Every structure is written in C-alpha cells, then in structure tokens.
Amino acid sequence: MPKAYWDDGQGKDYREIETQFEDCPSCGSQLVYSAKSKMIQCEHCGYSEETRSERDHIVELELKKAIEKLQHFEPGHMERYGFQCGNCGARFLIERDDVRIKCGFCASDQVNKTAIKENFIQPLGIIPFYISRPEAEASYKEWIQKGWFHPNSLKRESKLHSLHGIYIPFWTFDAQTIAHWSGQAGHYYYVTRRVYVNGKMQTKQVRKIRWVSRSGTLRHFFDDITVSGSDKIERSLVDRILPYRLDEAVNFDARLLLGWESEIYDVEIDAAYEMADQIMDFKLRHMCSGQLGGDTQRGLHVRSQKSEQTFKLLVLPLWISSYKYRGKLYHFMINGQTGRVNGKKPLSWWKITLLILLFLLFAAGLVILRESGLIQI
C-alpha cells in the first residue's frame, strides 16, 4: 500500500487529520459510536454526546494531480509494528495497515492512527451508520420473503449466518462531458396487405420501418459517480445497494470507526477512475440514444470528451452478511445508511418450469386461434 500524503494545493494538508481517542468523562471507559442512538456513547455507564456535523473538509480535489502523484510514488516497506492499547496499556504486534484493532488483553476497540495517516489519499468525509444491527436484521427478514421465483421454504429455513457492520472506502468522481453522436432512427409505419390464410383472403397489417439519419451534441455534468475502493467485496452486490445520500456526509472523524470493522482502500484512484469512466460512457450512450429517438435504432456512434475531472474519498457504512439455506451459503449486503438490501437467493426450478410451460401453452393457444381465423396477429 502506498505510503505518502496528499495536499490539495489549497493549503489543506490531510496528513493532519486528527484522530482523537476520548475516554468517557464519567467512568473512564472508551467511547464508541452507536448506530442506534446516532451518538458517541459509553457502553459501560451510558454517557453520550452528539456527533459533529461539520462538512468543510469535504471538497472536490483535482484528479489529474492525484494520478500524477501516484505514478511517481515509490511505496515503502509493509511491516508490523508494536501497538500500545490506549485502554489498558498492553503492547502487541499488528500489521501497519490494520485500521480497526481489538485488544487481546482487555477486548477494547482501538483505531490505528498510523494506518489512517499513512494512506496515500485521506478520506475527507464519512457517513456514520444509520442502520443499527436490529434494523439490519429486520431488513434481512423482510428481504428474504420477497420474490416469487424462490422456494416457499426459504423464509422458514434460511438461517442468518453472520452480520458485519463495516466501513468501506468509496471514490466519487465528477466530470464535465461533451458527446458528439450520430445514427439512424427507425420509425414504424404499417401498410395494409391482402393475404391468404387457410385458403381465405384476409386483410393484414404489415409493419415497415422508415429510417432517418440524425446527429447531435450532448453536454452533461456527472456528479458523484461512486466506485467502491475495496476489491475484497463483491462489486455487483455493492452496486445494487447504491446510492448513498452523499450530501449527509460529515468531516472524517475516526471516532466513528470505533466498535466497527473498517477498510483502507486497495483499489487505487487510477483504477477506480477507469471504472467511473466506463460508467459515464454507458450513461452518455443511453442519453445520446434518447436524443436520437425513434421506435428502433441502428448505427449509433458516440464520441465523448471529459474535462474538469475531480474526486473525493469517502468512508461509507455497509452491512455485509450471509445466510445458510439447506447447507449452502448465500451472501447479501445492506446499505448502512438507507437500509437498501441486495443479495443472492436460491431459485425454485419447479416454479420457473411451470412459468415456461404456461408461456408455451399461451403461445400455442394464440397459434391455434390465428390458424382458425378467430384472431389476426
């Protein structure tokens, strides 16, 4: 993992993110963040305090400068080092990039300030967990019961296997784009034809296509294209629990990590932007297709240019979980802010087979009615 620092060129050096570890002023135990109360609190005596809501550090940074810095950077040596527990004073070895640490002597949660400071690009903002564990479990129970194509016994026999609340790094990208497009729009029209059906002359409507060549220019500003900074979690599942309400992010505060698992990004900014670039190209093509119009299309060509690219790194909450059904493990995820759920479920093949048979019977019925002259298709 790179070991360097980021300066946004505006006088803000994010090496100096303060990671304060406060003891409870009432009993001396360590304060943690509670998703249930949305407050920093002491689980020992019940003391609590409000979280901060400032957003002044959450600014857009220049993408080109960050990628150039990464290309000229020489990573340092990854090593283990001694960590001293801030609660009981015990010392033990940890990996330098471990963010969340549980003391093996007193079981208190700690945050490795070194891992946060030595990360190449620092997180500017964080969305705390809004969804507590009981709420996440309730969302799972509601989700597991949905869907006709799944076994009826799924909701009764599925057993929640694990549920982990984890903070995941996410890149967000902005870009100004201009796209030049050209293609052909096809417009349907119908002509009347006289044809023989079963020896009888009948009138039939035949569909034709009138093709029209068109071209144009589309300008669009992309705001907060979001890409996961972790390659340890399944990206297809993460994409389906988006979006987050990013306007609710607050300045990064490592105290909000206490009591939760967390990751430092392992998808570098250049690789993340390549993914964002593909997302933008896909959306641009869809928008250009909308401008081309027509009932059908062919030969759509899109040439796009992007400028004024910026980025920021945020830390966002995610529940990662799995459940067992008849001996097999299935994974799902829950957005830790909105509660949106997505994951994998077993399929009921007899239900799918039944649907296919019903469709085939319906199609066969239409053919019989058409051949008998009762309907015209």
N, C-alpha and C positions, 0 to 999 in steps of 0.2 A: 504494500500500500504506500503511495507517495507520502513523503514527509516534508511538506512545505507549507507556506502560508499564503493567504490571499489578501490583496489590498485592492479596493475598488477604484483607486485613483481619485477619490473624493475626500481623502483624509480619514477614512474609517478603516482600521486595521482589525480584522476579525480574529487575529491571534488573541485579542484581549477580551474575548467573551468570558464573562465572569461565571464561574460555576461555584455557587455558594452552597455549602452544606450546613444547614442550620439545625442546632439541637432544639428540642422542644423546650420553651422557656418555663414550662410548668413542671415537667418531670425529668428532662434531660435526654429522653429517647429521641431517635431521629424522626424528623418529619417526612411524610410521604404524600404523594398526590392521590386523591381519591376521586375516581370517575363518578361515584355515586353522589358525592356532595359537591363535586367540581371545585374542591378546595384543597389546600395544603393542610394536612392534619396529622395528629399523632394518634397512632392506633392503640397506644398504651393507655393514655389518660383522656383522649377525646378532644384535646386542644385543636383549634382550627384557625386558619386565616385565609383571606381572599387571595386568589392568584392575580398576577399582574396582567394588564390588558394593553400595554403599550405596543405599537406597531412600527415605530420609527426606524428600526433596523431592516425592515422588510422592503428592500429596494431592488430594482432591476439592475443587473450587472452586465457588462459588455461581454458577449460570448467569444468574440474573436480573441480578446486579450487572454481569457481564461484558457482557451485551447492552445495558444502560443506558449503560455507559461507551462502547460502540461507537457508539450512536445520537447521543451528544453530542460525538463526536470530530471534529475537523477535520483531515483529512490534510495532511501537509506536502508540499513540492515534491520530486518524484523527480528526482534529479540524479546526475551522475557525479562521482567524486572521485578524488584521487590515492591509490594504494595502494603501500606500500613492502614489497617482498618480505623476509620475515624470514630468508631463507636467504642471498641474495646482495646484498641491499640495493637492487636495481633498483626504480625507480618507474614506474608506468604507470596509465592510467585504467581504472576499472571502473564498472559500474552499482552503485548503492548497495545494491540488494537481492540482488546476487550472493553466494551463500554459499560455494561452492567455487571456488577460483581456481587456475589453473595458470600459473606464472610463465613468460613467453615467453623469458626470458633463461637461466634455469637449469633450467626444467621441473619445479621442485619444486611440490608441492601446498600450498596455503595455505587457511586458513579466514578469511572476512571477519567479524571480531568485531563490526563496526558493524551488519552486516545482522542478526545474531542479536539484538543488544541493542535495535535499533530496531523489531523486530517487535512488534505490538500485544500479543499474548499469548505468553509464552515457553513453549517446550517444557519440561515438568517431568521427562520421562523419555525413555529411549532403549533400544531393543533392538538390540544390535550384530548385525552379520551373523554368522550361524552357518553359512550355506551358502557355501562358497568357490566360485570360478569353476569349477574342475574338477568339483566336486559338482553345480553348476548345469548344466553341460554334460551330465553323466551323467543327471541328472533329465530333461533335454530328450530325450535319446536313448531313454530308457525310455518317456516320454510319447508320442513321435511314433509309436511302434509299436503303440499301443493303439487299439482301435476297429474294428469290423467294417465300418462304413459308409464307410470311407475307402479310397482307392486302394491297392492292394497295393504299388505302386512308391513310395509316399510315403516310407517309411523308407529307401529306397535313394537317391532322387533329391533329397530335401529337403536344402538347404544352409543351415547356420546363418549368418545374415547379420550379426547384431550381438548383443552381450550386455552390458548396462549394469547395474552394481550401483548402486542409488540409494536414498537415504534419503527417505522420503515422510512428511509430517506427517499424523497421524490424530487426529481428535477422538474422545473416548469420552464417553458420556453415561449417567448414572444417573437413575432416576426412580421414585418410588412411585406406583402407579396403582390406581385402583378403577374397575371397569366394571360397569354395570348392563345386563343383556341380557334379551331376550325373543324368542320364536319358536315355531315348531311343529316337533316331531319326528315323523317318519313311520316307522311300524313295519310291516314287511312281514308279510303272512299270506297263506295260499293256500286257495282253495276248489276243490273238485272239480266239474268240469263234463263233461257228455256232449256231444260234438260230432261232426259228420260230417266224415270225411277220406277223399276219393276214394270217396265212396259208402258208406263203412263207419262205423258208430258207434264212437267211441273215447272213452276217459276221458282228460281233460286237466286239469292243474293250472294254475289261473289266479291270478296274483299280484294282491293287493289291498294298499292302504295304509291303516293306521289312524293318523289324525293326533291328536297330543296337544299342547296349548298348555302351554308352560313359561316360566319366568322365573327370574332369579337374579342374584347379585352375585359378582364375581370380584375378588380383591385380588392384585396381583403387583408384585414389585420387579424392575425392569430394571437389570442391572448391566453396564456397559461395552458399550453399543450403539456400534459402531465405524463411523465415517464418514470417508472419505478427505478430506483437506484440500487436495487438488490437483485442479484441473479440466483438467490437461494430459494425464492418463492416462485410459484407458477404464474407467469406473466398473464396468461389468458384468463385466469381467475381474478387477478388483480384488476385487469382492465374492466371486468364486468361489475365490480363494486364501485367504480368511479361514477360520478365525480365527488370530490370533496368540496365543501364550501370554503374556498381558499381565502375569502375575504374575512374569515373569522380567525385566521392565523395570528398569533401574537409573537413578540420577540422571543427568540430561542432562550429557554431557561432550563438548564439541566436538572433542576429540582423536579421538574415534571416527569423525568425519567425514573425517579426513584420508585421502586416497587414494581417496575415493568421491565420486560425484555426490550432490547433495542439493538439496532444495527448501524454500523457506519457503511456508507455506500461502497460497493465494489464494482458498479458499472460507471466507468469514467465519463466525464462530461462529453467527450467527443463521440463515444459510442451511443450515449443517450440521445445526443442531438441527431445522429443518423436515424434513430427510431422516430424521433419527433418529425424529422424531415419527411419520412415516408408517410406519417400520419397526415401532415399538411398536404402533401401531394395527392393523397387519396381524397381528402376533403375538397381540394381545389378541383379535381377532376369531376367530382359529384356536382359542385356548384356550376362548373362550366357546362356540364350536361344539362343542368336546369336551364341555363341561358339558351342553349341550342334548341331545346324544346322538341316538339313533335310527339307522335304516338310511338315511334320507334326511331332508332338512330344507327348510323354506321360511320366508320372512319373518323371518330373523334380524336383529334390530336391536340395536346396541351403542352405548351412551353412556358415554364414558370421561372421567375426570378425572386429571390428573397433578399431582404436587406434589413438593417437595424435590428439584428438578432440580439436578444438579451435573455438572461436566465436568472434563476434563483434556486437555492436548495432549501427545501422544507422537510421537516420531520412530521410524519402523519401517522395517526393511530390505526391499527389493524388487528382484528381478532383472527387468528389462524387456528383452524380446528379440523378434527376428523371424527368419523363415527364408524362403527362396525355394523355390518348387516350380513348375517349368515356367513361369518368368518372372513369377510373381505372388508378392507379399509377404504373409505371414501373421504376425500378432502373437501373442505369448503372454507370460505372466508366471509368475514363480516366487517363492513366499514365501521371503524371505531368512532366515527363522528355521526354518520347518518343512519347506521343500522342496516344498510342495504346488504343483502345476503346473496351469494352465488357459490355454486359448487357442483360436485358430481353426484349423480344418483343412479342406482341400477334401473334398467329398463325392464318392463314387463313384455316379453316377446309374444305372449298369447294375446295381449291387447293390441299390439302392433299388427299381428297376423289377422286378427278379427277386423281391424280397420281396413287392411288391404283387401280382404275378402268382400267387405261391404262396398268398397270402391269399385271392385271388379264387377260385382253384381249390378251396381248402379250403371256402370258403363255399358254392360251387356244389355240392360233394360233399355237404355237410350238407343242402342243399335237396332234392337228389335222394333221399337216404336217407329224409328226412322224408316226401316225397311218396309214396315207395314203401311207407311204413308200417313200415320196418325200425327206425326210431328215433322217439322222441317228444321234441319240444323245446317 
